[in-house]
Amino acid sequence: MVRSGADQGGEHLGGAGYGGRWRSVAAVFFVTAVALLLAGSIAAGGPARAEFRVLQLNLCNSGIAGCYTGRSVDQAAAVIRANRPDVVTLNEICREDVQGLYQGLQGVYGGDLTWAFQAAADRRTGGDFHCRNGQPYGIGLLVRLASPDRGYTTVAGIYPSQDPGDPEERAWLCARVDGSLLVCTTHLASTSALVAVDQCHFLFDTAVPWARGPERAARAVVAGDFNLGTGVFNLVHAGAGDVRACLPAGYVRADDGAVQQVLASSGFTIGASDLIDMHGTTDHPGLLVTLRSTRPA
């Protein structure tokens, strides 16, 4: 089984992008058993009745931010063991943290787990942004795998729009599963609502359609810390951007009452949405969302 990693080369959103440097580094990986939906979720020729769960976590584990505790990854592992989601989207995390969670949780998932990571870029060096411990810093995915054996592709990139006052350049990461499902995560700009909205537009207008593949058949699930809210949160936080400004028609949405979002394209409904107490190990709760598929891929 080949597992995803930022150093394995591959597929990217090419062209003369931001500063002439599209930095898409997670790429084509073929792994066994990747019908992501649970066993029996889609019968051949029949309607999809799948139900699966997505857990969004912002772990604040760079070692740089004031919310760092050094305990959030262990807490994340405990939450994942207790809830066994099918997809975990990870923000503010070091590369070794994603790999460590993957290794530590293999037994929980019976070996049917894989991982992917994408570093944010560092404006000052032109390379990866790094955690205090020297590891690349960014976003990650853990994906529960199931039979029958198929293949999936991971693709990623750095947004063309960035806040010039912030050395961290934000990224997106997607896994396209057998042409039928796309799972993505991102962590949008925290220093400018205008930039965050611009990045959100790029994600849904350009990155997600491209990552769905030429057939555009894959339904999409996108989760992350968007640094964009809605409703009461935006009333309390004057000047906050609204995620609905960039959300395509037909998407359904669940949030944590603040800036973490789980978004799904047409063909899905929200079955349940729960906040998970992270016991002070990070400054965000976990967001656990059950998605139900309403039609074939």
C-alpha positions as CSV (number, residue, x, y, z in Angstrom):
1,M,0.0,0.0,0.0
2,V,1.4,3.4,-1.0
3,R,0.5,6.1,1.4
4,S,0.2,9.8,0.8
5,G,2.9,12.2,1.7
6,A,4.1,15.6,0.6
7,D,7.4,14.3,-0.8
8,Q,6.1,11.8,-3.3
9,G,5.6,14.0,-6.3
10,G,2.6,14.1,-8.7
11,E,-0.5,15.8,-9.8
12,H,-0.9,19.5,-9.5
13,L,-3.1,22.4,-10.4
14,G,-0.6,23.7,-13.0
15,G,-0.2,26.9,-14.9
16,A,1.3,30.2,-14.2
17,G,-0.2,30.7,-10.9
18,Y,0.6,32.9,-7.9
19,G,4.1,34.3,-8.4
20,G,4.6,31.7,-11.1
21,R,4.8,28.9,-8.5
22,W,1.9,26.6,-8.0
23,R,3.1,24.5,-5.1
24,S,1.0,21.3,-5.3
25,V,2.9,18.5,-3.8
26,A,0.6,15.7,-2.8
27,A,-0.2,13.7,-5.9
28,V,-1.2,10.5,-7.5
29,F,-1.3,7.6,-5.1
30,F,-2.8,4.2,-5.7
31,V,-3.9,2.3,-2.6
32,T,-6.0,-0.7,-2.0
33,A,-9.6,-0.8,-0.7
34,V,-10.7,2.8,-1.1
35,A,-14.4,2.8,-1.6
36,L,-14.6,5.5,1.1
37,L,-18.3,5.0,1.8
38,L,-19.1,2.3,4.3
39,A,-19.8,-1.3,3.3
40,G,-23.1,-1.6,1.5
41,S,-23.4,2.1,0.9
42,I,-23.9,2.0,-2.8
43,A,-25.5,-0.9,-4.6
44,A,-24.7,-1.4,-8.2
45,G,-27.3,0.5,-10.3
46,G,-29.3,1.4,-7.2
47,P,-29.7,4.6,-5.1
48,A,-27.0,5.5,-2.6
49,R,-28.0,5.1,1.0
50,A,-24.5,5.8,2.5
51,E,-24.0,7.3,5.9
52,F,-20.5,8.3,7.0
53,R,-19.0,10.7,9.5
54,V,-16.5,13.6,9.1
55,L,-14.5,14.9,12.0
56,Q,-13.0,18.4,11.7
57,L,-10.1,19.3,14.1
58,N,-8.0,22.4,14.4
59,L,-5.2,21.3,16.7
60,C,-3.2,24.5,17.1
61,N,0.0,22.4,17.2
62,S,2.6,24.5,15.4
63,G,4.3,25.4,18.7
64,I,4.2,29.0,17.7
65,A,0.6,30.2,18.4
66,G,-0.6,31.1,21.9
67,C,-3.2,28.3,21.8
68,Y,-0.4,25.7,21.7
69,T,-0.5,23.2,24.6
70,G,1.4,20.2,23.3
71,R,-1.5,18.0,24.2
72,S,-3.9,18.4,21.3
73,V,-2.6,15.5,19.1
74,D,-3.0,13.0,22.0
75,Q,-6.5,14.3,22.6
76,A,-7.3,14.1,18.9
77,A,-6.3,10.4,19.0
78,A,-8.6,9.8,21.9
79,V,-11.5,11.5,20.2
80,I,-10.9,9.5,17.0
81,R,-10.7,6.2,18.9
82,A,-14.0,7.0,20.7
83,N,-15.9,8.1,17.6
84,R,-14.2,6.3,14.7
85,P,-15.1,8.8,12.0
86,D,-14.6,7.8,8.3
87,V,-12.8,11.0,7.4
88,V,-10.7,13.3,9.7
89,T,-9.7,16.7,8.5
90,L,-6.8,18.3,10.3
91,N,-5.7,21.9,10.5
92,E,-2.7,23.6,12.2
93,I,-0.8,20.4,12.4
94,C,2.8,19.2,11.8
95,R,3.5,16.5,9.2
96,E,4.8,14.0,11.8
97,D,1.5,14.6,13.8
98,V,-0.6,13.3,10.9
99,Q,1.8,10.4,10.3
100,G,1.8,9.6,14.0
101,L,-2.0,9.6,14.2
102,Y,-2.2,7.3,11.2
103,Q,0.3,4.9,12.8
104,G,-1.3,5.0,16.2
105,L,-4.8,4.4,14.8
106,Q,-4.2,1.6,12.3
107,G,-5.3,-1.0,14.9
108,V,-8.5,0.9,15.6
109,Y,-9.4,0.8,11.8
110,G,-8.1,-2.7,11.2
111,G,-5.4,-1.4,8.9
112,D,-8.0,0.3,6.7
113,L,-6.6,3.8,7.1
114,T,-4.5,6.1,5.0
115,W,-3.2,9.7,5.3
116,A,-2.2,12.8,3.4
117,F,-0.5,16.1,4.3
118,Q,0.0,19.4,2.6
119,A,2.3,22.1,4.0
120,A,1.5,25.8,4.0
121,A,4.1,27.9,2.2
122,D,6.5,30.3,3.9
123,R,6.6,33.7,2.1
124,R,9.9,34.5,3.7
125,T,11.8,31.4,2.4
126,G,9.8,30.3,-0.6
127,G,9.7,26.8,1.0
128,D,7.4,25.0,3.4
129,F,6.1,26.8,6.6
130,H,7.5,24.9,9.6
131,C,6.4,24.1,13.1
132,R,8.7,25.1,16.0
133,N,10.0,21.6,16.0
134,G,11.2,21.9,12.4
135,Q,8.5,19.8,10.8
136,P,6.5,21.1,7.9
137,Y,3.3,22.7,9.1
138,G,-0.1,22.6,7.4
139,I,-3.2,20.5,6.9
140,G,-3.9,16.8,6.7
141,L,-6.4,14.1,6.0
142,L,-7.0,10.7,7.6
143,V,-9.3,8.5,5.4
144,R,-10.9,5.2,6.4
145,L,-10.7,2.7,3.5
146,A,-13.1,-0.1,2.6
147,S,-13.4,-2.7,-0.1
148,P,-13.6,-3.3,-3.0
149,D,-10.0,-2.4,-4.1
150,R,-9.9,0.8,-6.1
151,G,-7.6,3.8,-6.4
152,Y,-7.6,7.3,-5.3
153,T,-5.7,10.5,-6.1
154,T,-4.6,13.3,-3.8
155,V,-4.1,16.7,-5.1
156,A,-3.2,20.0,-3.4
157,G,-2.0,23.5,-3.8
158,I,-1.3,27.0,-2.4
159,Y,-4.0,29.7,-2.9
160,P,-3.1,32.4,-5.4
161,S,-4.6,35.0,-3.1
162,Q,-2.7,35.6,0.2
163,D,-2.4,38.3,2.8
164,P,1.0,40.0,2.1
165,G,1.3,40.8,5.8
166,D,1.2,37.1,6.9
167,P,4.2,34.9,6.2
168,E,2.1,31.8,6.2
169,E,0.5,31.1,2.8
170,R,-2.6,29.0,3.0
171,A,-3.2,25.7,1.3
172,W,-5.8,23.2,0.2
173,L,-5.7,19.4,0.0
174,C,-8.1,16.9,-1.6
175,A,-8.5,13.2,-2.1
176,R,-10.5,12.0,-5.1
177,V,-11.9,8.6,-4.4
178,D,-12.6,6.3,-7.4
179,G,-14.1,9.2,-9.4
180,S,-17.2,9.2,-7.2
181,L,-16.3,11.2,-4.1
182,L,-13.9,14.1,-3.3
183,V,-12.8,14.9,0.3
184,C,-11.0,18.1,0.9
185,T,-9.6,20.2,3.8
186,T,-8.3,23.7,4.1
187,H,-7.3,26.4,6.6
188,L,-8.1,29.9,5.2
189,A,-6.5,33.2,6.1
190,S,-7.1,34.4,9.6
191,T,-5.7,37.9,9.2
192,S,-8.1,39.2,6.5
193,A,-11.8,38.3,5.9
194,L,-11.5,39.6,2.4
195,V,-8.6,37.3,1.6
196,A,-10.4,34.3,3.3
197,V,-13.5,34.9,1.1
198,D,-11.2,35.2,-2.0
199,Q,-9.5,31.9,-1.1
200,C,-12.9,30.3,-0.5
201,H,-14.1,31.4,-4.0
202,F,-10.9,29.9,-5.5
203,L,-11.5,26.6,-3.6
204,F,-15.0,26.1,-4.8
205,D,-14.8,27.8,-8.2
206,T,-11.4,26.3,-9.3
207,A,-9.7,23.8,-7.0
208,V,-12.7,21.6,-6.2
209,P,-14.0,21.4,-9.8
210,W,-10.5,20.6,-11.1
211,A,-9.9,18.0,-8.4
212,R,-13.2,16.3,-9.2
213,G,-11.6,15.2,-12.5
214,P,-12.5,15.7,-16.1
215,E,-15.8,13.8,-15.7
216,R,-16.8,16.1,-12.9
217,A,-18.8,13.2,-11.5
218,A,-17.4,13.2,-8.0
219,R,-19.5,14.7,-5.2
220,A,-17.6,16.8,-2.8
221,V,-17.1,17.0,1.0
222,V,-15.0,20.0,2.2
223,A,-14.2,20.6,5.8
224,G,-11.8,22.9,7.7
225,D,-11.2,26.1,9.6
226,F,-12.5,28.7,7.1
227,N,-12.0,31.7,9.4
228,L,-15.5,32.6,8.0
229,G,-18.7,32.4,10.0
230,T,-22.4,33.0,9.6
231,G,-25.3,34.4,11.5
232,V,-24.8,35.3,15.2
233,F,-21.0,34.7,15.0
234,N,-20.8,37.4,12.3
235,L,-23.0,39.8,14.2
236,V,-20.7,39.4,17.3
237,H,-17.5,39.6,15.3
238,A,-17.9,42.7,13.2
239,G,-16.0,42.5,9.9
240,A,-16.1,38.7,9.8
241,G,-16.5,37.2,6.4
242,D,-19.5,35.0,5.6
243,V,-18.9,31.5,4.2
244,R,-22.2,31.6,2.4
245,A,-20.7,34.3,0.1
246,C,-18.6,31.7,-1.6
247,L,-20.6,28.5,-1.2
248,P,-22.0,27.1,-4.5
249,A,-25.7,26.4,-4.9
250,G,-26.8,23.0,-3.7
251,Y,-24.2,22.6,-0.9
252,V,-25.4,21.7,2.6
253,R,-23.4,23.0,5.7
254,A,-22.8,22.4,9.3
255,D,-20.6,24.5,11.6
256,D,-19.3,24.8,15.1
257,G,-21.1,28.1,15.7
258,A,-17.9,29.9,14.7
259,V,-15.4,29.3,11.9
260,Q,-15.1,25.5,11.4
261,Q,-17.2,24.2,8.6
262,V,-18.3,20.9,7.1
263,L,-19.7,21.4,3.6
264,A,-21.1,18.9,1.1
265,S,-22.3,19.2,-2.4
266,S,-25.7,18.1,-3.8
267,G,-26.5,14.5,-3.2
268,F,-25.9,14.8,0.6
269,T,-27.9,15.7,3.6
270,I,-26.7,16.5,7.1
271,G,-27.7,13.7,9.5
272,A,-26.3,15.0,12.7
273,S,-23.8,17.6,13.9
274,D,-22.0,17.4,17.3
275,L,-19.4,19.5,19.0
276,I,-16.6,17.5,20.7
277,D,-14.9,18.9,23.8
278,M,-11.1,19.0,23.4
279,H,-10.6,19.7,27.1
280,G,-8.5,22.8,26.7
281,T,-5.9,21.2,24.5
282,T,-6.6,23.5,21.6
283,D,-8.8,26.7,21.0
284,H,-11.4,24.9,18.9
285,P,-13.9,22.1,19.6
286,G,-14.0,19.1,17.4
287,L,-16.9,19.2,14.8
288,L,-18.3,15.7,14.1
289,V,-20.9,15.6,11.2
290,T,-22.8,12.7,9.9
291,L,-23.4,12.9,6.1
292,R,-26.1,10.9,4.3
293,S,-25.9,10.2,0.6
294,T,-29.2,10.6,-1.2
295,R,-28.4,9.5,-4.8
296,P,-25.9,7.5,-6.7
297,A,-22.4,9.0,-7.4
